[in-house]
């Protein structure tokens, strides 16, 4: 069966931490390309790592060095690889700081190719932030780094919005990679409102939802119980909702987080806006661990990612499931197709 050629450019797939499962699931995703009708992707990483990993887990995947000009034609018969050296010999499951530069370079290259119009979007494999920090990486995570790269390319500040999108739930944390003790101080009415505006805009323009319905979670138990269990819901979240409603955005809340994720409640909204990382990611992963996708809204390019981490403990064992990466590639392709239409 011929592969889908609806995109005129490949997607860029970054290697992630080479000691983790990124190489494993990239290889498996390519093998599933016909079954899952995947758009073509160009792997940015070390071909030696891919070759060694394929041999280790017993996958027969032909590799071919390629670039954005020939990746589409190569993809049907071989996994196209844009070589970016890992920086050192990679031991499976044992991350090393010497690979940090290659990991970062793959992300930078993918974004650069996006802005040059050479790729249709970016799909990122998981990184190990602690390893990157040892090398001087100055960002809390992927999301913030991508926003910085976008600002450098465009001169415009970007507010990245992290959305976990699965078949049963879309969920967004307003604050992301910060300690839980810092969340109340980081939350502001303006931050909540701008997160909702970006979400509303991208769900309309990228996902084709004519009038997105945004359900906003409270910060405190019972959404503050009218101020009896914390004032943030009244003083910070309520004003944001009033402001957004005046702008014509369909938003409601704050809702008690413990009652907004069951099936009947989810039917009433298109996305849950949550106040902190785990408030959003726990229900998203519980409802679709293998099928949810990390999508970054608010960027001038398409970016998706699997919803899991590097999983060093199972790297190279042939048991890592590629499902979330496959879904991330498919969603990036769908969004790119809509953008090109």
Buried (B, 14 or more C-beta within 10 A) or exposed (E): EEBBEBBEBBBBBBBBBBBBBBBBBBBBBBBBBEEBEBBBBBBBBBBBBBBBBBEBBEBEBEBBEBBBEBBBEBBEEBBBBBEBBBBEEBEBBEBBBBBBBBBBBBBBBBBBBBBEEBBBBBBBBBBBBEBBBBBEBEBEBBBBBBBBBBBEBEEEEBEBBBBBBBEBBBBBBBBBBBEEEEBBEBBEBEBBBBBBBBBBBBBEEBBEBEEBBBBBBBBBEBBBEEEEBBEBBBEBBBBBBEBBEEEEBBBBBBBBBEEBBEEEEBEEBBBBBBBBBEBBBBBBBEBBBBBBBBBBBBBEBBBBBBBBBBBBEBBBBEEBBBBBBBBBBBBBBBBBBEEEE
